[in-house]
């Protein structure tokens, strides 16, 4: 009989105070649900606890924790407030890791970058578990575009990638674009590491049980953390220009959904102090899954003018909801959206304005994309987990 599969839940445990998930949170949850469906009790859970202790999590406690997180994400609140430490202490106590005997032929699966900046710790974990290591790589953006990362972010991510290329027996990459970025690092490591490309899936969201406030007029949606890489400044400058040159009735509405990130002073200044944007641009933080799904389904189009992406989950989520997409012409976004979206250079301001106004007026580009959208097939988590399971099986042969 083959050994167990051990899934690292460190990211989700570390986010126990948060009401709304990040993209990485959603991915780790999808791995937990997908692998649990495939392996049942053969799937074990482990984590680096906020107390600094690493070990196996009580199985039933981990499943209850996952259920609780999903209920919170799907709630109607969507608050951006963090839960007080006192409120999560019982949950963390129930998730205290235990040291147990290793089982031969194990595979340790990690879907987040949590604690990968510490290669010695990761090496000790794998040695204690006597396990082979399968890791998901989301992107190498902080290394390739350090100007868009937090200060020091490039070096931190280099350490993560160095840990992966030193210790992983196989990797999953979320796009061929991410795989191409990773190949030189694998080559420099001198190791043979199997690479598997698996596009991230989309998840169905139950319909909201309470009305979600969406604008009566046509609106556009931009989803993602407010950070320089996402290029919100292009959209805000376009909206300011449209607000000052078009009749008020012809200016589209823009809704920005995402928490405020880093190095974003210009964007925040425009959101808070630009008079021309008042009534035309709205910032919504902390949307629940159901609220965001309602906004996606009602939007004229989703806008993603990013300078760099590892995959492009907003693209697949929008198209899955039947909503057109206008996005940057990046390899990862083409993998996500195929022939459906309208692609543009992220610096082509006039081009973005032309397409935005065409979609706003339900023009020929809008109609053409709706026609292409009719034949689009969303990537699924089932297909992604199939590839992960094949990678696990290969490591256990």
C-alpha positions in Angstrom: 0.0 0.0 0.0 1.3 3.5 -0.9 2.0 5.9 1.9 0.0 8.9 3.0 -0.3 12.3 1.4 0.4 15.2 3.8 -1.1 18.5 2.9 0.4 21.6 4.5 -2.3 24.0 5.8 0.1 26.6 7.3 -1.3 29.5 5.2 -4.9 28.9 6.2 -4.1 28.5 9.8 -2.1 31.7 9.7 -5.1 33.5 8.3 -7.6 32.4 10.9 -8.3 36.0 11.9 -9.3 37.1 8.4 -12.9 37.3 7.2 -12.2 37.3 3.4 -9.7 35.1 1.5 -6.8 36.0 -0.7 -6.2 34.1 -4.0 -3.5 31.9 -2.3 -6.0 31.1 0.5 -8.5 29.9 -2.1 -5.9 27.7 -3.7 -4.9 26.1 -0.5 -8.6 25.4 0.3 -9.1 23.9 -3.2 -6.2 21.6 -2.6 -7.6 20.6 0.8 -11.1 19.8 -0.6 -9.8 18.2 -3.8 -7.2 15.9 -2.1 -9.6 15.0 0.7 -12.2 13.8 -1.9 -9.5 11.7 -3.7 -7.6 10.3 -0.7 -10.1 10.3 2.2 -8.4 9.4 5.5 -5.1 8.7 3.6 -4.8 12.5 3.4 -3.2 13.9 6.5 -2.9 17.6 7.5 0.2 19.4 8.8 1.0 23.0 9.5 3.5 25.4 11.0 1.4 26.8 13.8 1.5 30.5 14.7 3.2 29.4 18.0 6.2 28.2 15.9 5.5 24.5 16.3 5.2 22.2 13.2 3.5 18.9 13.1 0.4 17.0 12.1 -3.0 18.5 12.8 -5.9 16.5 14.4 -7.8 15.3 11.3 -11.3 16.1 12.5 -10.3 19.4 13.9 -8.7 20.4 10.6 -11.9 19.5 8.7 -14.0 21.5 11.1 -11.6 24.4 10.6 -11.9 24.2 6.8 -15.8 24.1 7.1 -15.7 27.2 9.4 -13.5 29.1 7.0 -15.7 28.4 4.0 -18.8 29.5 5.9 -17.1 32.7 6.8 -15.9 33.4 3.3 -19.5 32.8 2.0 -21.1 35.0 4.6 -23.0 38.1 3.7 -20.8 40.3 5.9 -17.5 40.4 3.9 -16.0 42.7 6.6 -12.4 43.8 6.3 -11.9 43.8 10.1 -9.7 41.1 11.5 -11.2 38.9 14.3 -9.7 39.7 17.7 -7.0 37.3 18.9 -9.2 36.2 21.8 -11.9 35.1 19.4 -9.6 32.7 17.5 -7.6 31.2 20.5 -10.0 28.2 20.8 -9.6 27.4 17.1 -5.8 27.7 17.3 -5.8 25.5 20.4 -7.7 22.9 18.6 -5.2 23.0 15.7 -2.1 22.5 17.9 0.2 20.3 15.8 1.5 17.0 17.2 4.7 15.1 16.5 3.9 11.7 15.2 5.9 8.8 13.7 6.8 9.2 10.0 5.3 6.8 7.5 7.4 5.6 4.6 6.6 6.6 1.0 4.8 9.8 2.1 4.4 12.8 -0.1 4.3 16.3 1.4 2.2 18.7 -0.6 2.4 22.5 -0.2 0.2 24.9 -2.2 1.4 28.2 -0.6 4.7 29.9 -0.1 4.3 29.9 3.6 7.7 29.4 5.5 9.6 28.6 2.3 11.9 31.5 3.1 13.5 29.1 5.7 15.2 26.3 3.8 16.6 24.7 7.0 13.1 24.5 8.6 11.7 23.0 5.4 14.5 20.5 5.2 13.9 19.5 8.8 10.1 19.0 8.2 10.8 16.8 5.2 13.4 14.8 7.1 11.1 14.3 10.0 8.2 13.2 7.7 10.6 11.1 5.6 8.6 12.5 2.7 9.1 13.5 -0.9 8.1 17.1 -1.6 5.6 18.4 -4.2 5.1 22.2 -4.2 2.9 24.6 -6.1 4.7 27.6 -7.6 2.4 30.6 -8.1 4.7 33.0 -9.9 8.2 34.6 -9.8 6.9 38.1 -10.2 8.7 39.6 -7.2 12.0 38.4 -8.7 11.3 39.4 -12.3 9.6 42.7 -11.4 11.1 43.8 -8.1 9.8 47.4 -8.7 6.3 46.1 -8.1 7.1 44.2 -4.9 7.4 45.3 -1.3 10.8 46.5 -0.3 12.9 43.4 0.2 10.3 41.3 -1.5 12.6 40.2 -4.3 15.2 38.6 -2.0 12.5 36.9 0.1 11.0 35.3 -3.0 14.5 34.3 -4.3 14.8 32.4 -1.0 11.5 30.7 -1.6 12.4 29.6 -5.1 15.9 28.5 -3.9 14.2 26.4 -1.2 11.9 24.8 -3.8 14.6 24.1 -6.3 16.9 22.6 -3.5 14.3 20.4 -1.9 11.3 19.7 -4.2 11.1 16.4 -6.0 8.3 17.8 -8.3 6.6 21.1 -8.8 3.1 22.1 -10.0 3.1 25.4 -11.9 -0.2 27.3 -12.5 0.7 28.2 -16.1 3.2 27.5 -18.7 4.3 31.1 -18.3 5.2 30.4 -14.7 7.0 27.3 -15.8 9.2 29.1 -18.2 10.2 31.6 -15.5 11.0 28.7 -13.2 13.1 26.6 -15.6 16.3 28.7 -15.3 16.2 28.3 -11.5 15.8 24.6 -11.8 18.7 24.4 -14.3 21.0 26.4 -11.9 20.1 24.0 -9.0 21.6 21.1 -11.0 18.7 18.9 -9.9 16.1 17.0 -11.9 12.7 18.2 -10.8 9.6 17.1 -12.6 7.3 20.0 -13.6 3.6 19.7 -14.1 1.5 22.5 -15.6 -2.0 22.7 -14.0 -4.2 25.8 -14.6 -6.1 26.9 -11.5 -9.8 26.2 -11.4 -12.8 28.3 -10.6 -15.3 27.6 -7.9 -19.1 27.9 -7.8 -20.5 30.4 -5.4 -24.0 29.9 -3.9 -26.4 32.8 -4.8 -26.7 35.5 -2.3 -29.6 35.1 0.2 -29.8 38.9 0.7 -29.9 41.6 -2.0 -26.4 42.8 -3.2 -26.3 46.5 -4.0 -25.2 46.8 -7.6 -25.5 50.0 -9.7 -28.5 50.4 -11.9 -26.4 51.8 -14.7 -23.7 49.7 -16.7 -20.6 49.4 -14.6 -17.1 47.9 -14.9 -15.3 45.9 -12.3 -11.6 45.7 -11.3 -10.8 43.0 -8.8 -7.5 42.7 -7.0 -5.2 44.1 -4.3 -4.5 47.8 -4.9 -0.7 47.6 -5.7 1.5 49.0 -8.4 1.6 45.8 -10.5 -2.2 45.9 -11.0 -2.0 49.3 -12.8 -5.0 50.8 -11.2 -3.5 54.2 -12.0 -4.2 53.7 -15.7 -7.9 53.2 -15.0 -8.2 56.1 -12.7 -6.5 58.4 -15.2 -8.8 57.2 -17.9 -11.9 57.7 -15.7 -10.7 61.2 -14.8 -10.2 62.0 -18.5 -13.7 60.6 -19.4 -15.3 62.5 -16.5 -13.9 65.8 -17.8 -14.5 65.3 -21.5 -17.8 63.3 -21.8 -21.3 64.2 -20.7 -21.9 62.9 -17.2 -24.5 60.5 -18.5 -22.0 58.9 -20.8 -19.3 58.3 -18.2 -19.2 54.6 -17.2 -19.1 53.6 -13.5 -16.0 51.8 -12.2 -16.1 49.6 -9.0 -12.7 48.6 -7.6 -12.8 45.6 -5.2 -9.7 44.8 -3.3 -7.8 45.6 -0.2 -5.3 48.5 -0.2 -1.8 47.0 -0.6 1.6 48.6 -0.8 3.4 51.5 -2.6 0.1 52.8 -3.8 0.1 56.4 -2.6 -0.8 57.9 -6.0 -3.8 55.6 -6.4 -5.1 56.3 -2.9 -4.6 60.0 -3.4 -6.8 59.8 -6.5 -9.4 57.7 -4.9 -9.7 60.0 -1.9 -9.0 63.5 -3.4 -9.8 63.6 -7.1 -13.1 65.5 -7.5 -13.6 64.3 -11.1 -14.0 60.7 -9.9 -16.8 61.4 -7.4 -19.9 59.5 -8.5 -18.0 57.6 -11.2 -15.5 55.5 -9.3 -16.4 53.4 -6.2 -14.0 51.5 -3.9 -15.4 48.4 -2.1 -13.2 46.5 0.3 -14.0 43.2 2.0 -16.6 41.8 -0.3 -17.8 38.3 0.6 -17.7 35.6 -2.0 -21.4 36.0 -2.7 -21.2 39.8 -3.0 -18.3 39.6 -5.4 -20.1 37.0 -7.5 -23.1 39.2 -7.8 -20.9 42.1 -8.9 -19.1 39.9 -11.4 -22.4 38.7 -13.0 -23.8 42.2 -13.3 -20.7 43.9 -14.7 -20.5 45.1 -18.3 -16.9 43.8 -18.2 -14.0 43.0 -15.8 -10.9 45.1 -16.3 -7.4 43.8 -15.6 -4.6 46.1 -16.8 -1.8 44.4 -14.9 1.8 44.6 -15.8 2.5 41.0 -14.7 0.5 38.0 -13.7 1.3 34.4 -12.8 -2.1 33.1 -13.9 -5.1 35.4 -13.9 -7.8 34.1 -11.6 -10.0 37.2 -12.1 -10.1 36.4 -15.8 -11.4 32.9 -15.4 -13.8 33.9 -12.6 -15.3 36.6 -14.8 -15.6 34.4 -17.9 -17.1 31.7 -15.8 -19.8 34.2 -14.7 -20.5 35.0 -18.3 -18.9 38.5 -18.1 -16.6 39.9 -20.7 -13.0 40.7 -19.9 -10.6 43.5 -21.0 -7.1 42.6 -19.9 -3.4 43.1 -20.5 -1.8 41.1 -23.3 0.3 38.8 -21.1 1.1 35.1 -21.7 -0.4 34.0 -18.4 -3.6 35.9 -19.1 -3.9 34.4 -22.6 -3.5 30.9 -21.0 -6.3 31.8 -18.6 -8.7 33.4 -21.1 -7.8 31.8 -24.4 -9.3 33.6 -27.4 -12.2 35.2 -25.5 -11.0 38.5 -23.8 -10.0 41.7 -25.5 -6.2 42.0 -25.0 -4.3 45.3 -24.8 -0.9 46.6 -23.9 -1.2 47.8 -20.3 0.3 51.2 -21.4 -2.1 51.7 -24.3 -4.4 54.3 -22.6 -6.3 55.3 -25.8 -6.9 51.7 -26.7 -8.3 50.9 -23.2 -10.6 53.9 -23.4 -11.9 52.9 -26.8 -12.7 49.3 -25.7 -14.2 50.4 -22.4 -16.6 52.8 -24.1 -17.4 50.2 -26.7 -18.4 47.7 -24.0 -20.2 50.5 -22.1 -22.3 51.1 -25.2 -22.8 47.4 -26.0 -20.9 48.0 -29.2 -19.4 45.6 -31.7 -16.4 44.5 -29.6 -18.8 43.7 -26.7 -21.0 41.7 -28.9 -18.1 39.8 -30.5 -16.7 38.9 -27.1 -20.1 37.6 -25.9 -20.2 35.4 -29.0 -16.7 34.0 -28.2 -17.6 33.6 -24.6 -20.5 31.2 -25.6 -17.9 28.5 -26.5 -15.5 29.0 -23.6 -14.7 26.2 -21.2 -13.5 27.1 -17.7 -10.5 25.4 -16.2 -11.7 23.2 -13.4 -10.3 22.3 -10.0 -11.1 18.6 -10.8 -8.7 18.8 -13.8 -6.1 20.5 -11.7 -6.3 18.0 -8.8 -6.1 15.2 -11.4 -2.7 16.5 -12.4 -1.6 16.8 -8.7 -2.7 13.2 -8.1 -0.7 12.0 -11.1 2.3 13.9 -9.7 1.9 12.3 -6.3 1.5 8.8 -7.9 4.7 9.3 -9.8 6.6 10.2 -6.7 5.3 7.1 -4.9 6.2 4.6 -7.6 
